Amino acid sequence: MVNRKDYMDMLTRMKDHKVIKVITGVRRCGKSTLLQMFQESLMKAGTEEQCCISVNFEDLRFEKLKEYHRLYEYIMDRLVPGKMNYIFLDEIQAVPEFQKAVDSLYLMEHVDIYLTGSNAYMFSGELATLLSGRYIEIRMLPLSFREYYEIVGGEKHAAFQSYYRKGGFPYAASIQDDMVRTEYLRGIFHTVLLKDVVERKKITDVPLLEAVVRFLSDNIGNTVSVKKIADTLTSSGRKTTTVTIDGYVQALKDAFILYETGRYDIKGKQYLKSLEKYYLVDMGLRNLILGERTMDVGHIMENIVYLELLRRGYRISIGKLGNLEVDFIAQKEDEKIYYQVAATVLDPSTYEREFGPLKKISDNYPKYVLSMDEFPMGEDGINQVNVIDFLLEE
């Protein structure tokens, strides 16, 4: 098992606080393993085994507990009086109206609740109102490059090339056979698509959904609109509407396979309402969907950096400065950082394209250009950093 230190630290800090911990993320990113590791850490610290009540709803042994009354009774029968009880409910979205059981358990003394879910849909409607103010969401992603490197070791550039191709799903990182790894990733992709998108949203045109996934995979880092997606697919013979495409895109976001980032007008200091950018949760999945491509290295690196900034807890937007663009504005509390990402800036025209927008920003927040270049340059207070070194930072 991979030690997901950052997530373990979050759970440790939140332990015993009267708040429900909800771990969300795409299937197979490591949520179940994280719960298992956390339970083991509790028992090493002295918690008795019977005080940890764990249910994984992907396990057929717990099929009958997918009715919330039965789930509630099962847990109530196992609570240890007078001691803190830790309740772990894995893939809770499989239980219709689970929030009723969870809310009742939350009201009890000496109960600490941990949930995982693979679909943001679980936060909509009644859950959002019934459990409002009672839960904290921990958004989990596949392995960062730093975590991946701890597994594979060796020379960091070779490890990055491997990460770039294989992606960061924890078990996939340990598979040496390319064919086996491809089939494993294919299984994840089809499970997410069928269970978390098609079944939940009652989608009937699966080939159209797959066409939307391919289009977005091929356009990571490009500004697109729902209308553009619909028009492109219609012109290629798959007639559709913006309403349909909007529903499909939202479903992909709900399944944590797709992330959307809006644009921010730096000079006008306002968020713009059109032409978002989309990023995929994992580059191994993108290579599965499109085949490995080398011509869009810059956009793949941009996707990897975007996910890294999410892991570090930043709110991310795309910066617009007249006709110029800043790849990422990363914000957290009073902190703001500007980032440009490029494969290389050794070419003078590329150098100007990446450094130019940052030079025009008049505030004093940090500004970085991330690239694969080994001999970073910099000017006007703009720091150029090797992207591998950036990804390996604590």
Residue, then its C-alpha position, 0 to 999 in steps of 0.5 A: m500500500v502507498n502511504r498517502k501521507d498528506y491525506m493521512d495527516m488531514l484525517t489525523r488532524m480531524k480525528d475525534h472532531k464532531v464533523i463527518k469526514v467525506i473523502t471523495g474522488v474518482r474510483r480506484c484513486g486510493k480512498s478505500t486503502l486510505l481508510q484501511m491505513f487510517q484504521e490501522s493507525l488508530m489500532k496502533a495508537g491503542t484503539e480497540e478493534q471492535c471500536c472500528i466499524s467498517v462497511n465497504f459497499e462494493d463488497l457483496r457481504f454487505e449487500k443487504l446494508k444498502e437499505y439505510h434502516r438496515l445499515y443504521e441497525y447494523i452499526m447501532d448493534r456494534l457500537v461499544p458503550g462509553k468509548m469512541n467508535y469510528i465508523f467507516l462507510d466506503e462508497i456510501q453513494a450505493v445506499p439510497e437516502f444514506q444521509k438519514a442513517v448518517d445524520s442519526l449516527y452523527l447525533m450520538e455521542h462518542v461517534d466519529i464518522y468517515l465516508t467515501g464516495s465516487n460521485a459528487y452527486m451525493f452532495s446534491g439535494e437532501l444531503a446538502t441540506l440535511l448534513s449542511g455544516r456537519y461535514i468536511e470534504i477531502r478531495m482525493l486524487p490519484l498519486s502525485f508525482r512525488e508519491y509516484y517517485e517514492i514508489v518507483g525511485g531511480e533517476k527522476h527524469a526517467a520516473f517522470q517520463s514513466y508517470y507521464r505515460k502511466g498516470g497515477f492510479p496507485y495499483a497501475a503504478s506497480i504494474q510492469d506489464d504494459m498490456v496488463r496495465t492498459e487493461y486495468l486502466r480500461g476497467i477503471f474507465h468503463t466502471v466510472l463511465l457505466k456506474d458513475v455516469v451512465e447508470r446515475k444519469k440514465i444516459t442512453d447514448v453511450p457512444l455520444l458520451e464516449a465521443v464527448v470524453r474523447f473530444l475533451s481528452d483531446n482538448i485539455g488546456n484549450t478554452v472550449s464551450v459546450k456549444k463548441i463541443a456540440d457543434t464539433l460533434t454534430s459536424s462529424g455526424r453525431k447530431t446533438t444539442t448543447v443541453t445534452i452536452d452540458g448534461y454529459v459534461q456535468a456528469l463527467k465532473d460529478a464522477f471526478i473524471l473531469y475538472e473545469t476551470g473558469r477564466y478570470d480577467i486580471k485587469g477587470k478583476q472579475y470572473l468571466k462566464s464563458l470559454e472554460k478549460y477542462y482537465l482530466v483526472d489522470m494522464g494514464l486514462r488520457n493515453l488510454i482514450l487517445g493513445e500516447r501522443t507526443m505533440d502536445v507535451g505542453h498541455i499534458m504538463e499543464n494538466i499535471v501541474y493543474l492537478e498538483l495545485l489542486r492537491r496543494g489546496y489552491r482554488i485555480s482559475i485561468g488568467k486573462l489579460g487583454n489578448l494574453e493568457v496566464d495558465f493558472i492563478a492559484q489562490k488560497e486564503d491571502e496567498k496568490i501565485y501566477y503560473q505559466v507552464a511550457a515544455t521549454v522556453l529556450d525558443p525566443s518566441t516561446y520565451e516571450r509568450e510565457f514571460g510576456p503576460l507575467k511581466k504585464i501584471s502589476d501586483n507583487y504576488p509571486k510569478y513562476v514559469l514551469s518548464m522542463d529546461e534544466f538551466p532556468m532563467g528569470e527576469d523582472g522577479i519572475n522565477q523559472v523553475n524546472v517542473i520536475d523539481f516543482l512537482l517533487e516539492e514537499 
